[in-house]
Amino acid sequence: MPKNVGLSQAMSARLCHDLAGSIGTIDNCLGLVDHDDATIAQKAKNLASEESSNLVSQIKFFRSAYGLSDGEASMSLVNMAKLLNDFFKNTQVQLNLHFETGLIYIEAQLAKSAICLAAIVSENISYSGVIDFYLNKDQDSPVRLLGNGNNLILKDDHLEVIQGKPRQAVNVRNCREHYINKMCANRGYKVLAKKNTGAIEYKLLKK
C-alpha cells in the first residue's frame, strides 16, 4: 500500500476516534430530552448543548490541523488563538499563548503542524496540566511547545516518529506524528522532541 494512502487512512480513522466521544454523548443526551423526569430531561438538554459546542470547536480545530489550506499561504494568529482557546476551553488543560509582539501571521503548513502538536501535547500531559505555546519571528525556530503535567504519558517510538526516525510503520496511534514530520519536512523543517521528568518539549527547527 502506498505510504500516503496508508497515512490518509490512519488519519481518517484517528479523526473519527477523536470525535466519537462527543458524538456519542450528544446521541445519548438526545435520547433523554423527552424523559418523563423533567430534571433528567433538562440536564440532558444542557449537556447536549455543551457537548455540541465542544464538537463544533473540535471540528474547526481538526479541519485547521489536517484539512487542505485551499491555497492559503498563511494563517492569522488571531484565528489560531481562537481555535486553540476554543478547543481547550472546557478541558483541564491550562493553555498559555506566547506570540511575539508584531507577529501577525504564520506560514500555513507550520500553523497546521503547531496546532496538531498542541493536541498531542495535551495527551502527553494526560489531559491535565499546562501547555505553553510559543510562536516567534525566528525563521530558524518559529514554534515551541512545552507541556507540564503530573501524569506525563510519553512513548519513545512516537518521539522517534515525529523526529523522522520511525521504528514503526504508520498506524492510528502514531499517524499524527508521521503527519507532522512530513508537513515540516516539506517546508524544510525538522522536529526536535525532548522529554524530562514531568515535561515534554517540541521545537520546529530549520534544517
Secondary structure by P-SEA (a helix, b strand, c coil): ccaaaaaaaaaaaaaaaaaaaaaaaaaaaaaccccccaaaaaaaaaaaaaaaaaaaaaaaaaaaacccccccccccaaaaaaaaaaaacccccbbbbbbccccccccaaaaaaaaaaaaaaaaaaccbbbbbbbbcccccccbbbbbbccbbbbbaaaaaaaacccccccccccaaaaaaaaaaaaacbbbbbbbcccbbbbbbbcc
